[in-house]
Amino acid sequence: MSIKQKNFISAVVYLHNYEALLGDFLKSLYNTLNENFDKFEIICVNDASTDDSKTVIKTLANNFENCMLSIVNMSFYQGIEMAMRAGVDVAIGDFVFEFDEIIIDYKPDLIMQCYDRCLQGFDIVSCGNGNSRGSSKLFYSLYNHYSGSQYKLQSETFRIISRRAINRIHSMSVNTIYRKSLYAACGLKTNYIRYQATTNAVKLKKNNLKNPQDTALTSLILFTDIAYKATMVFTILAMFFTIVSFVYTVVVYISGSPVHGYTTMMALMSLAFFALFAILTVVIKYLSIILGLVFHRQKYTLESIEKIT
């Protein structure tokens, strides 16, 4: 008989109308955790599901021994980021698994490989098969290029985070715009395990991000300097054309017979726009610093927490 791990493990599972796949996933997860850990809990975050996911969980709970099983019910649909933040806040484990989706296209022992890698000194270990949509690839490419982080974002199926990493994230911000960005920027050691998908399972055609375009844009602004660089380029171009306009005005005044008042008006407008763009450059720099230091407070809303076992 193998010796079970003594660390307390929490597994946070995101749910939004996943009834058809939920039973098989929870059974597989429970079997893996029960085989390898003395103490563990499973927290299902119900993000306003309209199917019978809760019934499936309560039915399975009768067969789950030595397991704390809870359901965190969100008051309304709030998207995966807020929902998972709520689940992690409820978790009490020394290490916390985050399952953003419940498709099992990997061998069950990958969960323990992820845990073992975490014990080797990595506070955040992610697993993924490297497959992502075109829009996600574009976002990852922009983020990784402009973030300056040594840890590159890529598609992930699940991850494990240490209690130290959770505490670090909470100290960084009360708001969770995009967890993966916070994990990459927290300064702790992270690792990525790429696996080859074992099945041809079709992933759920759902986008669990609430306002995904806004989430991507906000993440790029907060965690990279892409917005600052783009704005600086436009500002410099505008200043260049302003200088050209001023020079052209002086040339017309010296070499020709300008319309009365034209030279004065254009000179004043050129100087005014130059000053405006110079001020905008300073303002943009201050805004980029402020955005990097301050996140707006944004809390999730819970309806209830049900302790099943």
C-alpha positions as CSV (number, residue, x, y, z in Angstrom):
1,M,0.0,0.0,0.0
2,S,1.4,3.4,-1.0
3,I,2.0,6.0,1.6
4,K,-0.5,8.8,1.3
5,Q,0.6,12.5,1.3
6,K,-0.1,14.4,4.5
7,N,-0.6,17.8,2.9
8,F,-4.2,19.0,2.9
9,I,-5.3,19.4,-0.8
10,S,-8.1,21.5,-2.1
11,A,-9.6,21.0,-5.6
12,V,-11.6,23.9,-6.9
13,V,-13.8,23.0,-9.9
14,Y,-15.6,25.6,-12.1
15,L,-19.1,24.7,-13.2
16,H,-21.5,26.4,-15.6
17,N,-24.0,24.0,-17.2
18,Y,-21.6,21.0,-17.3
19,E,-24.1,18.4,-16.1
20,A,-23.3,16.0,-18.9
21,L,-19.6,15.7,-18.1
22,L,-19.6,16.4,-14.4
23,G,-20.2,12.9,-13.1
24,D,-17.2,11.2,-14.8
25,F,-14.9,14.1,-14.0
26,L,-15.7,14.2,-10.3
27,K,-15.4,10.4,-10.0
28,S,-12.0,10.5,-11.6
29,L,-10.8,13.4,-9.5
30,Y,-12.1,11.9,-6.3
31,N,-10.4,8.5,-7.0
32,T,-7.1,10.2,-7.7
33,L,-7.1,12.4,-4.6
34,N,-8.4,9.6,-2.4
35,E,-5.7,7.3,-3.5
36,N,-2.9,9.7,-2.9
37,F,-3.9,12.0,0.0
38,D,-5.0,11.6,3.6
39,K,-7.0,14.8,3.7
40,F,-8.6,16.7,0.8
41,E,-11.6,18.6,-0.2
42,I,-13.5,19.3,-3.5
43,I,-15.1,22.7,-4.0
44,C,-17.5,23.0,-6.9
45,V,-18.1,26.6,-7.9
46,N,-21.6,26.8,-9.4
47,D,-21.6,29.9,-11.6
48,A,-25.4,30.2,-11.9
49,S,-25.9,26.9,-13.7
50,T,-29.4,26.3,-15.1
51,D,-29.0,22.5,-15.5
52,D,-29.0,19.8,-12.8
53,S,-25.3,20.0,-11.9
54,K,-26.1,20.4,-8.2
55,T,-28.2,17.2,-8.2
56,V,-25.3,15.3,-9.8
57,I,-22.9,16.6,-7.1
58,K,-25.3,15.7,-4.2
59,T,-25.9,12.2,-5.7
60,L,-22.2,11.5,-6.0
61,A,-21.5,12.8,-2.5
62,N,-23.1,9.7,-1.0
63,N,-20.2,7.6,-2.4
64,F,-17.4,10.0,-1.6
65,E,-15.9,8.9,1.7
66,N,-13.1,10.8,3.6
67,C,-13.8,13.8,1.4
68,M,-15.1,17.3,2.2
69,L,-17.4,18.3,-0.7
70,S,-18.8,21.8,-1.0
71,I,-20.8,23.8,-3.5
72,V,-20.2,27.5,-3.8
73,N,-23.2,29.0,-5.4
74,M,-22.7,32.4,-7.2
75,S,-25.6,34.8,-6.9
76,F,-25.6,35.3,-10.7
77,Y,-23.3,34.5,-13.6
78,Q,-20.0,36.3,-13.0
79,G,-17.6,34.5,-15.2
80,I,-14.7,32.1,-14.5
81,E,-12.3,34.6,-13.0
82,M,-14.6,35.9,-10.2
83,A,-16.1,32.4,-9.6
84,M,-12.7,30.7,-9.2
85,R,-11.5,33.5,-7.0
86,A,-14.5,32.8,-4.7
87,G,-13.7,29.1,-4.7
88,V,-10.0,29.6,-3.9
89,D,-11.0,32.0,-1.1
90,V,-13.1,29.2,0.5
91,A,-10.4,26.6,0.0
92,I,-8.3,25.7,3.1
93,G,-5.7,23.4,1.6
94,D,-2.0,23.7,1.7
95,F,-2.1,23.4,-2.0
96,V,-5.0,24.2,-4.3
97,F,-5.8,22.7,-7.7
98,E,-7.8,24.9,-10.1
99,F,-9.8,23.1,-12.7
100,D,-11.1,25.7,-15.2
101,E,-12.7,23.0,-17.3
102,I,-13.8,19.4,-16.7
103,I,-12.7,17.8,-20.0
104,I,-10.4,14.9,-19.1
105,D,-8.0,14.5,-22.1
106,Y,-5.0,13.5,-19.9
107,K,-4.0,10.5,-17.8
108,P,-5.2,10.8,-14.2
109,D,-1.6,10.5,-12.9
110,L,-0.9,13.9,-14.5
111,I,-2.5,15.4,-11.4
112,M,0.1,13.8,-9.2
113,Q,2.9,14.8,-11.6
114,C,1.7,18.4,-11.2
115,Y,1.7,18.0,-7.4
116,D,5.2,16.4,-7.4
117,R,6.6,19.3,-9.5
118,C,5.2,21.7,-7.0
119,L,7.0,20.0,-4.2
120,Q,10.3,20.5,-6.1
121,G,10.2,24.2,-5.4
122,F,7.6,25.6,-7.8
123,D,4.7,27.6,-6.3
124,I,2.6,27.5,-9.4
125,V,2.5,24.5,-11.8
126,S,0.2,24.5,-14.8
127,C,-0.7,21.7,-17.2
128,G,-1.9,22.1,-20.8
129,N,-1.7,20.5,-24.2
130,G,-0.7,23.7,-26.0
131,N,-3.8,23.9,-28.1
132,S,-5.5,27.3,-28.2
133,R,-7.8,29.3,-30.5
134,G,-6.4,31.9,-32.9
135,S,-7.6,34.8,-30.7
136,S,-6.0,33.3,-27.7
137,K,-2.7,32.8,-29.5
138,L,-2.8,36.5,-30.5
139,F,-3.4,37.5,-27.0
140,Y,-0.6,35.3,-25.6
141,S,1.8,36.5,-28.2
142,L,1.1,40.2,-27.4
143,Y,1.2,39.6,-23.7
144,N,4.4,37.6,-23.7
145,H,6.2,40.1,-26.0
146,Y,5.3,43.2,-24.0
147,S,5.0,42.0,-20.4
148,G,8.7,41.5,-19.9
149,S,8.0,38.5,-17.7
150,Q,10.2,35.4,-17.8
151,Y,7.1,33.2,-17.4
152,K,5.2,33.0,-20.7
153,L,1.4,32.6,-20.8
154,Q,-0.1,29.7,-22.7
155,S,-3.2,27.6,-22.8
156,E,-3.8,25.6,-19.6
157,T,-6.2,22.9,-18.6
158,F,-5.6,22.9,-14.8
159,R,-3.0,24.1,-12.3
160,I,-1.8,23.8,-8.7
161,I,-0.9,26.7,-6.5
162,S,0.7,26.7,-3.1
163,R,-0.7,28.5,-0.1
164,R,2.2,30.9,-0.3
165,A,1.3,31.8,-3.9
166,I,-2.4,32.4,-2.8
167,N,-1.2,34.7,0.0
168,R,1.1,36.6,-2.4
169,I,-1.8,37.1,-5.0
170,H,-4.1,38.4,-2.3
171,S,-1.5,40.9,-1.1
172,M,-1.0,42.1,-4.7
173,S,-4.6,43.0,-5.5
174,V,-8.1,42.6,-4.2
175,N,-9.2,42.3,-7.8
176,T,-8.8,39.3,-10.1
177,I,-9.0,40.6,-13.7
178,Y,-7.1,37.6,-15.1
179,R,-5.5,35.0,-12.7
180,K,-2.9,33.8,-15.1
181,S,-1.5,37.3,-15.4
182,L,-1.3,37.7,-11.7
183,Y,0.4,34.3,-11.3
184,A,3.0,35.2,-13.9
185,A,3.6,38.6,-12.3
186,C,3.7,37.5,-8.6
187,G,7.4,36.8,-8.7
188,L,7.3,33.2,-7.5
189,K,8.6,30.2,-9.4
190,T,6.2,28.8,-11.9
191,N,6.4,25.8,-14.2
192,Y,4.5,24.4,-17.1
193,I,3.9,20.7,-18.0
194,R,2.8,20.1,-21.6
195,Y,1.0,16.8,-22.2
196,Q,-0.2,15.0,-25.3
197,A,-4.0,14.7,-25.3
198,T,-5.0,11.1,-24.8
199,T,-8.5,11.3,-26.3
200,N,-10.2,13.2,-29.1
201,A,-12.6,14.7,-26.7
202,V,-14.3,17.9,-28.1
203,K,-14.0,20.7,-25.6
204,L,-17.1,22.5,-24.6
205,K,-17.8,25.4,-27.0
206,K,-18.1,27.9,-24.2
207,N,-16.2,31.0,-23.4
208,N,-16.3,31.3,-19.6
209,L,-14.7,34.7,-19.5
210,K,-17.2,37.4,-18.9
211,N,-16.6,40.1,-21.5
212,P,-13.5,38.3,-22.9
213,Q,-12.5,41.2,-25.1
214,D,-12.6,43.6,-22.2
215,T,-10.7,41.1,-20.0
216,A,-7.9,40.7,-22.6
217,L,-7.6,44.5,-23.1
218,T,-7.6,45.2,-19.4
219,S,-4.9,42.5,-18.8
220,L,-2.7,44.0,-21.6
221,I,-3.0,47.4,-20.1
222,L,-2.4,46.3,-16.5
223,F,0.4,43.8,-17.0
224,T,2.2,45.0,-20.1
225,D,3.5,48.3,-21.5
226,I,1.8,47.8,-24.9
227,A,-0.7,50.6,-24.4
228,Y,1.9,53.0,-23.2
229,K,4.2,52.2,-26.2
230,A,1.4,52.5,-28.7
231,T,0.2,55.8,-27.2
232,M,3.7,57.1,-27.2
233,V,4.1,56.3,-30.9
234,F,0.9,58.1,-31.8
235,T,1.9,61.1,-29.6
236,I,5.4,61.3,-31.2
237,L,3.9,61.2,-34.7
238,A,1.4,63.9,-33.8
239,M,4.2,66.1,-32.4
240,F,6.2,65.5,-35.6
241,F,3.4,66.6,-37.8
242,T,2.9,69.6,-35.6
243,I,6.5,70.6,-36.0
244,V,6.2,70.1,-39.7
245,S,3.2,72.3,-39.8
246,F,5.1,75.0,-37.9
247,V,8.1,74.8,-40.2
248,Y,5.8,75.0,-43.3
249,T,4.1,78.0,-41.8
250,V,7.5,79.8,-41.3
251,V,8.6,78.9,-44.9
252,V,5.4,80.3,-46.4
253,Y,5.8,83.5,-44.4
254,I,9.4,83.9,-45.5
255,S,9.1,82.9,-49.2
256,G,5.6,83.9,-50.2
257,S,2.7,86.2,-49.5
258,P,0.6,84.4,-46.9
259,V,-3.0,85.3,-46.3
260,H,-3.3,88.0,-43.6
261,G,-3.3,86.4,-40.2
262,Y,-2.5,82.9,-41.5
263,T,1.1,82.8,-40.2
264,T,0.1,83.9,-36.7
265,M,-2.8,81.6,-36.4
266,M,-0.9,78.5,-37.7
267,A,2.1,79.3,-35.5
268,L,-0.1,79.6,-32.4
269,M,-2.0,76.4,-33.3
270,S,1.2,74.5,-33.9
271,L,2.7,75.6,-30.5
272,A,-0.6,74.9,-28.7
273,F,-0.8,71.3,-30.2
274,F,2.9,70.7,-29.4
275,A,2.3,71.7,-25.8
276,L,-0.8,69.6,-25.6
277,F,0.9,66.5,-26.9
278,A,3.8,67.1,-24.5
279,I,1.4,67.3,-21.6
280,L,-0.4,64.1,-22.8
281,T,2.9,62.3,-22.8
282,V,3.5,63.1,-19.2
283,V,-0.1,62.3,-18.3
284,I,0.1,58.9,-20.1
285,K,3.3,58.1,-18.2
286,Y,1.7,58.8,-14.9
287,L,-1.4,56.8,-15.8
288,S,0.7,53.8,-16.8
289,I,2.4,54.0,-13.4
290,I,-0.8,54.3,-11.5
291,L,-2.4,51.4,-13.4
292,G,0.6,49.3,-12.5
293,L,0.2,50.0,-8.8
294,V,-3.5,50.3,-8.2
295,F,-6.3,47.9,-9.1
296,H,-9.9,48.9,-8.6
297,R,-11.8,46.9,-6.0
298,Q,-14.2,44.4,-7.6
299,K,-15.8,41.8,-5.4
300,Y,-17.7,38.7,-6.3
301,T,-21.2,38.0,-4.9
302,L,-22.1,34.7,-3.3
303,E,-25.6,33.3,-2.8
304,S,-24.6,30.4,-0.5
305,I,-22.1,27.8,0.4
306,E,-23.4,24.2,0.8
307,K,-21.3,21.7,2.8
308,I,-22.4,18.4,1.3
309,T,-20.0,16.1,3.2
